[in-house]
């Protein structure tokens, strides 16, 4: 098992990409803290992992609040004896619309969930990683941070911030054997935020329009993203840091 004995926190793990990541990590032997603000979804995922023979604990925590990060990391250490990996997957977007129609409250929420959460994760996890002689952060960004589409400028810029933060954190924390990487998924038509990205219902016409931009001819899936995260969090990637891995079917080429 590629993550055997490791302890991981996966944020936004009650559905979508986060659920896929949490499940794959457990399959690979990790003890997983399933984090979400959606109690029903988070408890379901943790319960199903346990039923399948894995080890998981659901913790409700708001990733935009430092005190809740501190509590979540402390709970992971108490339950599982340490912390090796954080996957910052939790994210949010305003509905696709002109830049000047995005409200200040929407702007603040996008940056709090997508960017501030990454800052807070490191603020509270890096001291733990230092005591343990190293650790790993995997940040879920987006192809939107590299190839932005109109109507999502605030979201696009937040993901570009995550990409640059990941690279800079990798350079700063590398001497302490703390690796930082990110994954850039392409649009998926089947996540909770898909309609927000598209600006409306995901009709067949909309699906085909997005598919036409992806050379491999399909959308990203939770399993695609999870497999990339497994690699980056595993010892196989021991010399991989500061990398942003596109999981996009060549969308960004």
C-alpha positions as CSV (number, residue, x, y, z in Angstrom):
1,X,0.0,0.0,0.0
2,X,1.5,3.3,-1.1
3,X,0.3,5.4,1.9
4,X,0.4,2.6,4.6
5,X,0.7,4.0,8.1
6,X,0.3,7.7,7.0
7,X,-2.2,10.0,8.6
8,X,-4.0,12.4,6.2
9,X,-6.5,15.2,6.5
10,X,-8.6,15.8,3.3
11,X,-10.8,18.9,3.4
12,X,-14.1,19.2,1.5
13,X,-14.2,15.4,1.6
14,X,-18.0,15.0,1.9
15,X,-18.5,14.8,-1.8
16,X,-16.9,15.2,-5.3
17,X,-13.1,15.3,-5.7
18,X,-12.5,15.3,-1.9
19,X,-14.6,12.2,-1.4
20,X,-12.7,10.4,-4.1
21,X,-9.3,11.4,-2.6
22,X,-10.4,10.3,0.9
23,X,-11.5,6.9,-0.4
24,X,-8.3,6.3,-2.4
25,X,-6.1,7.3,0.4
26,X,-7.9,4.8,2.7
27,X,-7.5,2.1,0.1
28,X,-3.8,2.8,0.0
29,X,-3.5,2.4,3.8
30,X,-3.8,5.9,5.1
31,X,-5.7,6.8,8.2
32,X,-8.0,9.6,7.0
33,X,-9.6,12.6,8.6
34,X,-12.6,13.3,6.5
35,X,-13.3,17.1,6.8
36,X,-16.3,19.0,5.6
37,X,-18.9,21.5,6.8
38,X,-21.6,19.2,5.4
39,X,-22.1,16.8,8.3
40,X,-24.3,14.4,6.5
41,X,-21.9,14.0,3.6
42,X,-18.8,13.8,5.7
43,X,-20.2,11.2,8.1
44,X,-21.4,9.1,5.1
45,X,-17.9,9.1,3.5
46,X,-16.1,8.3,6.8
47,X,-18.7,5.5,7.6
48,X,-18.4,4.0,4.1
49,X,-14.6,4.0,4.4
50,X,-14.8,2.2,7.7
51,X,-17.3,-0.3,6.4
52,X,-14.9,-1.1,3.6
53,X,-12.2,-1.9,6.1
54,X,-10.4,1.5,6.1
55,X,-9.7,3.9,9.0
56,X,-11.5,7.2,8.9
57,X,-12.8,9.9,11.2
58,X,-15.2,12.6,10.3
59,X,-14.5,16.1,11.7
60,X,-16.6,19.1,10.9
61,X,-14.4,22.2,10.7
62,X,-14.6,25.5,8.8
63,X,-11.3,25.7,7.0
64,X,-11.4,29.5,6.9
65,X,-11.0,29.7,10.7
66,X,-7.6,29.1,12.3
67,X,-9.0,27.9,15.6
68,X,-10.9,25.2,13.8
69,X,-7.7,24.1,11.9
70,X,-5.9,23.9,15.2
71,X,-8.7,21.7,16.7
72,X,-8.8,19.5,13.6
73,X,-5.1,18.8,13.6
74,X,-5.1,18.2,17.3
75,X,-7.9,15.7,16.9
76,X,-6.1,13.9,14.1
77,X,-3.0,13.5,16.3
78,X,-5.1,12.3,19.2
79,X,-7.1,9.8,17.1
80,X,-4.3,8.5,14.8
81,X,-1.0,9.4,16.5
82,X,0.3,12.0,14.2
83,X,-0.1,13.9,10.9
84,X,1.7,13.3,7.6
85,X,-0.4,14.7,4.8
86,X,-2.9,17.5,4.2
87,X,-4.9,17.7,1.0
88,X,-6.5,21.2,0.7
89,X,-9.4,20.3,-1.5
90,X,-12.2,22.5,-0.1
91,X,-13.2,25.1,-2.6
92,X,-16.0,27.4,-3.7
93,X,-17.0,29.7,-6.6
94,X,-19.4,32.4,-7.3
95,X,-21.8,31.7,-10.2
96,X,-20.3,32.5,-13.6
97,X,-21.1,36.1,-14.4
98,X,-19.4,39.4,-15.4
99,X,-16.6,40.5,-13.2
100,X,-18.3,43.7,-12.2
101,X,-21.4,41.8,-11.0
102,X,-19.4,39.8,-8.4
103,X,-20.3,41.1,-5.0
104,X,-17.8,42.0,-2.3
105,X,-19.2,39.2,-0.1
106,X,-18.7,36.7,-2.9
107,X,-15.1,37.8,-3.5
108,X,-14.3,37.5,0.2
109,X,-15.9,34.0,0.3
110,X,-14.0,32.8,-2.7
111,X,-10.6,33.9,-1.3
112,X,-11.4,32.7,2.2
113,X,-12.2,29.2,1.2
114,X,-9.8,28.8,-1.8
115,X,-6.8,30.8,-0.6
116,X,-6.9,31.6,3.1
117,X,-7.6,28.0,4.0
118,X,-4.3,27.0,2.4
119,X,-2.5,29.6,4.4
120,X,-4.1,28.4,7.6
121,X,-3.4,24.8,6.9
122,X,0.3,25.5,6.7
123,X,0.2,27.8,9.7
124,X,-1.1,25.0,11.9
125,X,0.4,21.9,10.2
126,X,4.0,23.0,9.6
127,X,4.9,23.0,13.3
128,X,3.6,19.5,13.5
129,X,5.5,18.5,10.4
130,X,8.7,20.0,11.8
131,X,8.4,17.9,14.9
132,X,8.0,14.8,12.8
133,X,10.9,15.5,10.5
134,X,8.8,16.3,7.4
135,X,5.3,16.3,5.9
136,X,3.3,16.8,2.7
137,X,0.8,19.3,1.5
138,X,-1.2,18.7,-1.7
139,X,-3.3,21.7,-2.8
140,X,-6.2,21.3,-5.2
141,X,-6.0,24.3,-7.6
142,X,-7.5,24.2,-11.1
143,X,-6.8,24.6,-14.8
144,X,-8.7,27.9,-14.3
145,X,-5.6,29.2,-12.7
146,X,-3.6,28.6,-15.9
147,X,-6.2,28.9,-18.7
148,X,-8.9,31.2,-17.4
149,X,-12.4,31.5,-18.8
150,X,-14.4,34.7,-18.8
151,X,-17.1,35.1,-16.2
152,X,-15.0,33.5,-13.4
153,X,-12.3,36.0,-13.0
154,X,-12.3,36.1,-9.2
155,X,-12.3,32.3,-9.0
156,X,-9.6,32.0,-11.6
157,X,-7.4,34.4,-9.8
158,X,-7.9,32.6,-6.5
159,X,-6.7,29.3,-8.1
160,X,-3.7,31.1,-9.6
161,X,-2.8,32.3,-6.1
162,X,-2.9,28.7,-4.9
163,X,-0.6,27.6,-7.7
164,X,2.0,30.3,-6.9
165,X,1.6,29.8,-3.1
166,X,2.3,26.1,-3.6
167,X,5.5,26.7,-5.5
168,X,6.7,29.4,-3.0
169,X,5.9,27.2,0.0
170,X,7.8,24.3,-1.6
171,X,10.9,26.5,-1.9
172,X,10.6,27.9,1.7
173,X,9.8,24.6,3.5
174,X,11.9,22.3,1.4
175,X,14.9,22.4,3.7
176,X,12.7,21.0,6.5
177,X,11.6,18.1,4.3
178,X,8.1,19.5,3.9
179,X,6.9,18.9,0.3
180,X,4.2,21.1,-1.3
181,X,2.5,20.3,-4.6
182,X,-0.7,21.1,-6.3
183,X,-3.1,19.4,-8.7
184,X,-5.0,21.2,-11.4
185,X,-8.2,19.4,-12.4
186,X,-10.1,20.4,-15.5
187,X,-13.9,21.1,-15.4
188,X,-16.1,18.2,-14.3
189,X,-19.8,18.1,-15.2
190,X,-20.7,16.1,-12.1
191,X,-19.6,18.0,-9.0
192,X,-21.7,20.1,-6.7
193,X,-20.3,23.3,-8.2
194,X,-20.6,22.4,-11.9
195,X,-23.6,24.5,-12.5
196,X,-22.0,27.5,-10.8
197,X,-18.9,27.2,-13.1
198,X,-21.2,26.9,-16.2
199,X,-23.5,29.7,-15.1
200,X,-26.6,27.5,-15.3
201,X,-27.9,24.0,-15.8
202,X,-25.5,21.4,-17.3
203,X,-27.4,20.6,-20.5
204,X,-26.2,18.3,-23.2
205,X,-25.2,21.4,-25.2
206,X,-23.2,22.7,-22.3
207,X,-21.5,19.4,-21.8
208,X,-20.5,19.2,-25.4
209,X,-19.2,22.8,-25.4
210,X,-16.8,22.0,-22.5
211,X,-15.8,18.6,-23.9
212,X,-14.7,20.2,-27.1
213,X,-11.9,22.0,-25.1
214,X,-10.5,18.8,-23.7
215,X,-8.4,16.8,-26.3
216,X,-8.8,13.4,-24.5
217,X,-12.6,13.9,-24.9
218,X,-13.9,13.4,-21.4
219,X,-14.2,15.3,-18.1
220,X,-12.0,14.8,-15.0
221,X,-13.4,12.4,-12.4
222,X,-12.8,12.1,-8.6
223,X,-10.7,9.0,-9.3
224,X,-8.4,10.9,-11.8
225,X,-7.7,13.6,-9.2
226,X,-7.4,11.1,-6.4
227,X,-4.8,9.0,-8.2
228,X,-2.7,12.1,-8.8
229,X,-2.9,13.0,-5.1
230,X,-1.9,9.5,-4.1
231,X,1.3,9.8,-6.1
232,X,2.2,13.2,-4.8
233,X,1.5,12.2,-1.2
234,X,3.4,8.9,-1.4
235,X,7.1,8.2,-0.9
236,X,7.3,7.6,-4.7
237,X,7.3,11.4,-4.9
238,X,9.9,12.0,-2.3
239,X,11.9,14.3,-4.6
240,X,8.8,16.0,-6.1
241,X,8.0,19.4,-4.7
242,X,6.8,22.7,-6.1
243,X,5.0,20.8,-9.0
244,X,1.6,21.6,-10.3
245,X,0.2,18.6,-12.0
246,X,-2.5,19.1,-14.6
247,X,-5.2,16.4,-14.5
248,X,-6.9,17.8,-17.6
249,X,-6.8,15.6,-20.6
250,X,-4.4,18.1,-22.3
251,X,-6.8,21.0,-21.8
252,X,-3.9,23.3,-20.9
253,X,-1.6,22.4,-23.8
